[in-house]
Amino acid sequence: MEFFIIRILLLTALAFIFTIAWTPLWTNFLYKYKLGKTIRNSGETPVFSQLHAHKAGTPTMGGVLIWGTVAFFALLFFYLPKIFDLEIFARLNFLSQSQTLLPLGVLIATAIIGIFDDWLDVRRKGVSGGGGLKMRHRLLIYTGVAVIGALWFYFKLDWDVFHVPFFGNFQIGWLYILIFVLVIVASAFSVNEADGLDGLAGGTLLISFASYGVISFALGRYDLATFCGVIVGALSAFLWFNIPPARFYMGDTGSMSLGITLGIIAMLTNTALILPFIGFIFVLESVSVIVQQISKKIRGKKVFLSSPIHHHFEAKGWSEAKVVMRFWVIAGVAAAIGLAIFLLDIIF
């Protein structure tokens, strides 16, 4: 067990160093080809457009640094033992079919889809007044990925067990597919909504994946815990450059892939009901959007000055850094509660 702790800490630190090292190469590429974000100004979001007009042109696709590092580390330590017959390389490998192959595959596949969305945004193709995929198109993509994952779990792994903390496991049959899809779509949508201020999504995702690293380790899934650790290391390096004022943004290639992967890990660890605590800020963001839209449709009035809720606080005069750091604090406290519930559940 001591070795697994060392492996997680070592690869987390190496992921941070490696991501820091190749960030200049990627940012130079982004700036050279002017892959800057478009700030939509269609008249539907006047508060957002006014608050963020100065950010137009800031490079996006920074999420490549995160998933690119994770993919590189996974493949590197998978193939090194095949090239060099050294036990240390074999023990550093964390790519396993039972624990990390699915989340890694989902991470890369959805990241590629996210790059396409970012490219549409940069080239001002897609949504009027800006660029990128419309929300309904994103939800269709989220749902498609979730359905594939759900069918894989249900038919390939023959898994239909859902865990309720303090009450145990329940076999729910085909309802598992619906719950799986709901968790993945909600996770992806919520993380995407949180990616609106410098450092907000990156910091809250770091807390979430660190928490799931702890959960995975406690369940004896050491490869999955290492996978989470590498993501945390890469996210830490990303945050170094993403804190206000951001040098670049995560983009959908980061938020889409990491949001879906977070949901996949929650299902892999059978802790879907712990996820709302681990990702409390994401829940808060998506609920604020849903409430705002329902209120506008039914009452013809807004509940918030702007949604998601982080823009509401901006509109009230909070600085961007104040909103981000206070949301980090809330995320940390909520994640601690979630971990406490998880640990109490496995103890009792």
C-alpha positions as CSV (number, residue, x, y, z in Angstrom):
1,M,0.0,0.0,0.0
2,E,2.9,2.3,0.7
3,F,4.1,2.0,-2.9
4,F,0.7,2.9,-4.3
5,I,0.7,6.1,-2.2
6,I,4.1,6.9,-3.4
7,R,3.1,6.2,-7.0
8,I,0.1,8.5,-6.8
9,L,2.1,11.3,-5.3
10,L,5.0,10.8,-7.7
11,L,2.9,10.7,-10.9
12,T,0.8,13.7,-9.7
13,A,4.0,15.7,-9.2
14,L,5.5,14.6,-12.5
15,A,2.2,15.4,-14.3
16,F,2.4,18.9,-12.9
17,I,6.0,19.4,-14.0
18,F,5.4,17.9,-17.4
19,T,2.4,20.0,-18.1
20,I,4.2,23.2,-17.0
21,A,7.1,22.2,-19.3
22,W,5.1,21.8,-22.5
23,T,2.6,24.7,-21.8
24,P,4.8,27.3,-23.6
25,L,4.8,25.1,-26.8
26,W,1.0,24.9,-26.8
27,T,0.3,28.5,-25.9
28,N,2.7,29.7,-28.6
29,F,0.7,27.6,-31.1
30,L,-2.6,29.0,-29.8
31,Y,-1.3,32.6,-30.1
32,K,0.4,32.1,-33.4
33,Y,-2.7,30.8,-35.1
34,K,-5.0,33.2,-33.2
35,L,-7.2,30.5,-31.7
36,G,-9.0,33.0,-29.5
37,K,-12.4,32.7,-27.8
38,T,-15.4,34.5,-29.2
39,I,-17.6,36.4,-26.8
40,R,-21.1,36.0,-28.0
41,N,-23.1,39.2,-28.4
42,S,-26.4,38.1,-29.7
43,G,-28.5,40.3,-27.4
44,E,-29.7,37.3,-25.3
45,T,-27.0,37.7,-22.7
46,P,-26.3,41.5,-22.3
47,V,-24.8,41.3,-18.8
48,F,-22.4,38.5,-19.7
49,S,-21.4,40.2,-23.0
50,Q,-20.7,43.5,-21.2
51,L,-18.7,41.9,-18.3
52,H,-16.6,39.7,-20.6
53,A,-16.1,41.7,-23.8
54,H,-12.5,42.4,-22.9
55,K,-11.7,38.7,-22.9
56,A,-12.5,38.3,-26.6
57,G,-9.5,36.8,-28.4
58,T,-7.9,35.1,-25.4
59,P,-6.8,31.6,-26.6
60,T,-9.0,28.7,-25.9
61,M,-8.3,24.9,-26.1
62,G,-6.1,25.0,-23.0
63,G,-7.8,21.7,-21.9
64,V,-5.5,19.9,-24.4
65,L,-2.8,20.4,-21.8
66,I,-4.8,18.4,-19.3
67,W,-6.0,15.4,-21.2
68,G,-2.9,15.4,-23.4
69,T,-0.7,14.9,-20.3
70,V,-3.0,12.2,-18.9
71,A,-3.0,10.3,-22.2
72,F,0.8,10.6,-22.5
73,F,1.4,9.4,-19.0
74,A,-1.0,6.5,-19.4
75,L,0.5,5.3,-22.7
76,L,4.1,6.0,-21.6
77,F,4.0,3.8,-18.5
78,F,2.0,1.2,-20.3
79,Y,4.6,0.7,-23.0
80,L,7.8,1.4,-21.1
81,P,7.7,-2.1,-19.4
82,K,7.3,-3.6,-22.9
83,I,10.5,-1.8,-24.0
84,F,12.6,-2.0,-20.9
85,D,12.4,-5.1,-18.7
86,L,12.5,-3.2,-15.4
87,E,10.1,-3.8,-12.6
88,I,9.8,-0.2,-11.6
89,F,8.2,0.7,-15.0
90,A,5.8,-2.2,-14.7
91,R,4.7,-1.0,-11.2
92,L,4.2,2.6,-12.4
93,N,1.7,1.5,-15.1
94,F,-1.8,2.5,-14.1
95,L,-3.6,1.6,-17.4
96,S,-5.8,-1.4,-16.6
97,Q,-8.9,-2.7,-18.4
98,S,-11.0,-3.0,-15.2
99,Q,-10.3,0.5,-13.8
100,T,-8.9,3.1,-16.2
101,L,-9.3,2.0,-19.8
102,L,-12.9,3.2,-20.0
103,P,-12.4,6.7,-18.3
104,L,-9.3,7.3,-20.4
105,G,-11.1,6.3,-23.6
106,V,-14.0,8.6,-22.7
107,L,-11.7,11.4,-21.8
108,I,-9.9,11.3,-25.1
109,A,-13.0,10.7,-27.3
110,T,-15.0,13.6,-25.8
111,A,-11.9,15.8,-25.8
112,I,-11.7,15.4,-29.5
113,I,-15.4,16.4,-29.9
114,G,-14.7,19.4,-27.6
115,I,-11.8,20.5,-29.9
116,F,-14.3,20.5,-32.8
117,D,-16.7,22.7,-30.8
118,D,-13.8,25.1,-29.8
119,W,-12.8,25.3,-33.5
120,L,-16.3,26.3,-34.4
121,D,-16.2,29.0,-31.7
122,V,-12.8,30.3,-32.9
123,R,-14.0,30.4,-36.5
124,R,-17.4,31.9,-35.5
125,K,-19.3,29.1,-37.0
126,G,-22.4,27.6,-35.4
127,V,-24.3,29.8,-33.0
128,S,-25.4,33.2,-34.3
129,G,-23.6,36.1,-32.7
130,G,-20.7,33.9,-31.8
131,G,-19.6,30.3,-32.5
132,G,-19.6,26.8,-31.3
133,L,-22.3,24.1,-30.8
134,K,-25.7,25.1,-29.5
135,M,-26.6,23.8,-26.1
136,R,-29.1,21.3,-27.5
137,H,-26.4,19.8,-29.7
138,R,-24.1,19.5,-26.7
139,L,-26.8,17.8,-24.7
140,L,-27.3,15.3,-27.6
141,I,-23.5,14.6,-27.6
142,Y,-23.5,14.1,-23.8
143,T,-26.5,11.8,-24.1
144,G,-25.0,9.8,-26.9
145,V,-21.8,9.2,-24.9
146,A,-23.8,8.4,-21.8
147,V,-25.9,5.9,-23.6
148,I,-22.9,4.1,-24.9
149,G,-21.3,4.0,-21.4
150,A,-24.6,2.8,-19.9
151,L,-25.0,0.0,-22.4
152,W,-21.3,-1.0,-21.8
153,F,-21.9,-1.2,-18.0
154,Y,-25.3,-3.0,-18.3
155,F,-24.6,-5.5,-21.0
156,K,-20.8,-5.9,-21.2
157,L,-20.1,-5.7,-17.5
158,D,-23.5,-7.1,-16.5
159,W,-23.7,-4.3,-13.9
160,D,-27.1,-3.0,-12.6
161,V,-26.2,-2.4,-8.9
162,F,-26.8,1.1,-7.5
163,H,-25.4,2.1,-4.1
164,V,-27.3,4.2,-1.6
165,P,-25.2,5.4,1.3
166,F,-26.1,3.8,4.6
167,F,-28.7,1.6,2.9
168,G,-26.6,-0.6,0.8
169,N,-26.7,-1.9,-2.8
170,F,-29.8,-2.3,-4.9
171,Q,-30.2,-4.2,-8.1
172,I,-32.4,-1.9,-10.3
173,G,-32.3,-3.6,-13.6
174,W,-32.8,-1.5,-16.7
175,L,-33.3,1.6,-14.6
176,Y,-29.6,1.6,-14.1
177,I,-29.2,2.7,-17.8
178,L,-31.5,5.7,-17.1
179,I,-29.6,6.7,-14.0
180,F,-26.3,6.3,-15.7
181,V,-27.3,8.6,-18.5
182,L,-28.7,11.2,-16.1
183,V,-25.5,11.2,-14.0
184,I,-23.2,11.6,-17.1
185,V,-25.4,14.3,-18.8
186,A,-25.8,16.3,-15.6
187,S,-22.1,16.1,-14.8
188,A,-21.1,17.2,-18.3
189,F,-23.6,20.0,-18.5
190,S,-22.8,21.3,-15.0
191,V,-19.0,21.4,-15.6
192,N,-19.6,23.2,-18.9
193,E,-21.7,25.8,-17.1
194,A,-19.0,26.4,-14.5
195,D,-16.4,27.1,-17.1
196,G,-17.1,30.8,-17.2
197,L,-14.6,32.6,-15.0
198,D,-10.8,32.4,-14.9
199,G,-9.8,29.4,-12.8
200,L,-13.4,28.5,-11.7
201,A,-13.8,25.2,-13.5
202,G,-10.1,24.3,-13.1
203,G,-10.1,24.8,-9.4
204,T,-13.4,23.0,-8.7
205,L,-12.5,20.1,-11.0
206,L,-9.2,19.8,-9.2
207,I,-11.0,19.4,-5.9
208,S,-13.4,16.9,-7.4
209,F,-10.8,14.7,-8.9
210,A,-8.7,14.8,-5.8
211,S,-11.7,13.7,-3.8
212,Y,-12.4,10.9,-6.2
213,G,-8.7,9.9,-5.9
214,V,-9.3,9.5,-2.2
215,I,-12.5,7.5,-2.8
216,S,-10.8,5.2,-5.3
217,F,-7.9,4.6,-3.0
218,A,-10.2,3.8,-0.1
219,L,-12.0,1.2,-2.4
220,G,-8.7,-0.4,-3.3
221,R,-8.8,0.8,-6.9
222,Y,-5.3,2.1,-7.0
223,D,-5.0,2.5,-10.7
224,L,-8.1,4.7,-10.8
225,A,-6.7,6.7,-7.9
226,T,-3.5,7.2,-9.8
227,F,-5.5,8.2,-12.9
228,C,-7.2,10.9,-10.8
229,G,-3.9,12.0,-9.4
230,V,-2.4,12.5,-12.8
231,I,-5.5,14.6,-13.7
232,V,-5.0,16.7,-10.5
233,G,-1.3,17.3,-11.4
234,A,-2.2,18.4,-14.9
235,L,-5.0,20.6,-13.6
236,S,-2.7,22.2,-11.1
237,A,-0.3,23.2,-13.9
238,F,-3.3,24.5,-16.0
239,L,-4.4,26.6,-13.0
240,W,-0.9,28.2,-12.8
241,F,-1.7,29.9,-16.1
242,N,-5.5,30.1,-15.9
243,I,-5.9,32.1,-12.6
244,P,-7.1,35.7,-13.3
245,P,-6.1,37.1,-15.7
246,A,-6.1,33.8,-17.7
247,R,-3.4,33.3,-20.3
248,F,-5.8,30.9,-22.0
249,Y,-9.1,29.1,-21.3
250,M,-9.9,25.4,-20.9
251,G,-12.4,25.4,-23.7
252,D,-14.9,22.6,-24.4
253,T,-12.1,20.2,-25.1
254,G,-11.4,20.4,-21.4
255,S,-14.7,21.0,-19.7
256,M,-16.7,18.5,-21.8
257,S,-14.1,15.7,-21.5
258,L,-13.4,16.3,-17.8
259,G,-17.1,16.7,-16.9
260,I,-18.1,13.4,-18.6
261,T,-15.0,11.6,-17.1
262,L,-16.0,12.8,-13.6
263,G,-19.4,11.2,-14.1
264,I,-17.9,8.0,-15.4
265,I,-15.6,7.7,-12.3
266,A,-18.6,8.3,-10.0
267,M,-20.4,5.4,-11.7
268,L,-17.2,3.2,-11.7
269,T,-16.9,3.7,-7.9
270,N,-20.7,3.4,-7.4
271,T,-20.8,6.7,-5.6
272,A,-23.3,8.7,-7.8
273,L,-25.1,10.0,-4.8
274,I,-21.8,11.4,-3.3
275,L,-21.1,13.3,-6.6
276,P,-23.5,16.2,-5.8
277,F,-21.4,16.9,-2.7
278,I,-18.0,16.4,-4.5
279,G,-19.2,18.6,-7.3
280,F,-21.5,20.9,-5.3
281,I,-20.5,24.0,-7.3
282,F,-21.3,22.3,-10.5
283,V,-24.8,21.5,-9.2
284,L,-25.2,25.0,-8.0
285,E,-24.3,26.4,-11.5
286,S,-26.6,24.1,-13.4
287,V,-29.5,24.6,-11.0
288,S,-29.1,28.4,-11.4
289,V,-29.4,28.1,-15.2
290,I,-32.4,25.8,-15.0
291,V,-34.2,28.1,-12.5
292,Q,-33.4,31.2,-14.6
293,Q,-34.8,29.6,-17.8
294,I,-38.0,28.3,-16.1
295,S,-38.6,31.7,-14.4
296,K,-38.2,33.5,-17.7
297,K,-40.5,31.1,-19.5
298,I,-43.3,31.1,-16.8
299,R,-43.0,34.5,-15.1
300,G,-41.3,36.5,-17.8
301,K,-38.8,37.6,-15.1
302,K,-35.2,36.8,-14.1
303,V,-34.3,35.4,-10.7
304,F,-30.6,36.2,-11.2
305,L,-29.1,39.3,-12.8
306,S,-27.3,36.8,-15.1
307,S,-26.8,33.0,-15.1
308,P,-25.0,30.8,-14.3
309,I,-24.8,32.1,-10.8
310,H,-21.2,33.2,-10.9
311,H,-22.2,35.9,-13.4
312,H,-24.9,37.0,-11.0
313,F,-22.3,37.8,-8.4
314,E,-20.1,39.5,-11.0
315,A,-23.1,41.7,-12.0
316,K,-23.5,42.6,-8.3
317,G,-20.0,44.0,-8.2
318,W,-17.9,41.1,-7.0
319,S,-14.5,40.9,-8.6
320,E,-13.8,37.9,-10.7
321,A,-11.1,36.7,-8.3
322,K,-13.4,37.0,-5.3
323,V,-16.1,34.9,-7.0
324,V,-13.7,32.2,-8.0
325,M,-11.9,31.9,-4.7
326,R,-15.1,31.9,-2.7
327,F,-16.5,29.2,-4.9
328,W,-13.3,27.2,-4.4
329,V,-13.8,27.5,-0.6
330,I,-17.4,26.3,-0.9
331,A,-16.3,23.5,-3.2
332,G,-13.6,22.3,-0.7
333,V,-16.0,22.3,2.2
334,A,-18.8,20.5,0.2
335,A,-16.2,17.9,-1.0
336,A,-15.1,17.4,2.6
337,I,-18.7,16.7,3.6
338,G,-19.0,14.3,0.7
339,L,-15.9,12.4,1.7
340,A,-17.1,12.2,5.3
341,I,-20.4,10.7,4.2
342,F,-18.5,8.2,2.0
343,L,-16.1,7.1,4.7
344,L,-18.9,6.8,7.3
345,D,-20.8,4.7,4.9
346,I,-18.0,2.2,4.3
347,I,-17.2,2.1,8.1
348,F,-20.7,1.5,9.3
